């Protein structure tokens, strides 16, 4: 059985105090979530220590939203993977479309981040996905294939087991537009086939692949019913405990 995961990416939202209250509200409702579903929250860097304290005796896991591509040193404003592990993070998100688009993160940079995250003992939620023009031009499979091969194919079989892939059609993030269940399933199946072709079918079948494009309580059940969708990387809906838990219950 593949691990079912619902991860909340808070992005640059909430103050520390608001984040602590949100974490407390999620922890208070975690017993409503079906057994076998892993909940993860990814607050801003400033919140991590405080939220870690809230989560410490709960089943909810802590993730960072990013990490540096260097292990330590004179890199003002950066946060090392080892620092994140040291304050209780189990995961970090890497390759989110907003990091790729706004901060120019390319495969070379993401390879470095991936290596450091894994070396530090973190698991990684690795994001892939195409822009609207790439889908309209029929290039969506090529784009996602390149994002996978350039960053993940250098990993060992032991390392790939610590990766969760999140497919986020960039055209569906924050737009209110959602890929149809058929579109999402098609790409998730393609991602699984791509992993299986390189690392073996057993590894591909065991990998959790999440959908990350405007997933909300109203569409989560349809998406999660697809055979290759193992959960969601949730943006805006993760900022309300009731919505986040409702998605997890789906």
Secondary structure, DSSP 4 states (H G I P E B T S, - for coil): -PPEEEEEE--S-S-HHHHHHHHHHHHHHGGGSPTTEEEEEE--GGGHHHHHHHHTTSS-EEEES---SSSSSS-TT---HHHHHHTT--EEEES-HHHHHHH---HHHHHHHHHHHHHTT-EEEEEE---HHHHHTT-HHHHHHHHHHHHHTTS-HHHHTTEEEEE--GGGSSSS----HHHHHHHHHHHHHHHHHHH-HHHHHH--EEE-SS--HHHHHHHHTSTT--EEEESGGGGSHHHHHHHHH-
